[in-house]
Amino acid sequence: MAITFYSLGAAEEVTGSKHILEVDGQSYLIDCGAFQGSRAEADRKNRDFGIPVDRIENAVLTHGHYDHCGLLPLLTKRGYKGNIFATPASRDLASLIMMDSAKIQAHDADFFRRQAKKRGEKFDWEPLFDEADVVKAANQIVGLSYNRPMPIGDGVKLEFYDAGHILGSAMAFFTVKKDGKETRILCSGDLGRSNRPIIRDPDHKLPAPDYIVLESTYGDRRHDSTDNAMEKLADLAKRTVKTRGRILIPAFAIERTQELVYYFHLLVDDGIIPEIPIYVDSPMATNATTIFQVHPECYGEDIHEAFIKHHKNPFGFNSLHFTTSVDESKALNEHTGPLIIISADGMCEAGRITHHLANSIGDPNTTILTVGYMAQNTLGRRIRNKETDLKIHGQWFKRRAAVEEINAFSAHADYFEAGQWLDSLDTSRLKKILLVHGEPKAQAYFKKYLIEKGYTNTEIVQYGKSYEFD
Ligand SMILES: [Zn+2]
């Protein structure tokens, strides 16, 4: 029996997750994510993704984030006809994300074609895939719930365990049984944290793995505790009621928006804050929230206790509104009195949040609350840095709005939490840990940390390099 593992993405970087497990010449693809970052470079890397399509026996999707599912339509476009195993919630979120990507690419192609025409230049950029390719990919997804072992190849079994990262996120556990020998490989996908709202904690009651492929996004970071996030939200809401101002929250449409809604619902229900109008103003976030509503099988104990047991909808309450049309979104500009707007995109680079910022950034009674990662050179990062002169839609604005931040919302385990999770596993058979999905600096720190903790056989996966599993 020959088992090898290699990565064609998320190796010494965080995007483009694509890992391949090869068992006696048959390949299993784990995630098919898009590269993100600098536009031209990401586009080039996405186009030559290097996956040996005709050797893939089955594909597996760990969760619905774009950097894990974004190139599944390209995989099917290039001829892949096999199954794509994913939890039902991941299938739904991935379908939403893939379709959104196809739309954005079509829109970009039109825009750039017009620009090139104006300049009298030749234009030959084509989208990576279109809506029809997304439909094909979505058709190939086979829903596999947590803890339902499934044979997926000759002597190969797959089982999903909850990764506690986003709704439906899973770790992929492979058991390879051949020639009287059993090898167990655990791929963490993106690993979440304990005590998060809505979803469950990362599972640790797994069979003892021989090999662990582990993400390392925050391998050199510690997060704030999740405990005081609600308190801070309550304080800001109360202050806003007093000043009759507004809170603008740029938030990722998936998971972060639903977590905020969930927290506000708890605060209103417990009478801690009054019923201030709260608007979710992002079509993507509204669609994602619908997906959250139809997957109670992914909920943690807290949401069952607070809502489901009492026959209540965790994502619906009197003062919560979901806007649909652009007109409804614009009408919020005229709203008087206290108001909370949750809108995308999370880094303020595009989307309806930019219009709300342009409208309210000069108002001292507005608070901009940042709750997520802000990449360098984004408007969100400049706001978080409390810069006063900000350019929105090509126009300069003076910021008089207050800026606050809550850092407790991260969906990835930090190095300490990942270490704790490892310690909670049965590591009696563990031979090696392979680190993926991290920037070099974070990975170097994490590797050292794990080795000092006693996980002495820890290695950083390099792009394209093969690792033998016995
Ligand atoms: Zn993720």
Boltz pocket constraint, residues with backbone or C-beta under 6 A from the ligand:
constraints:
  - pocket:
      binder: B
      contacts: [[A, 63], [A, 65], [A, 68], [A, 165], [A, 190]]
      max_distance: 6.0
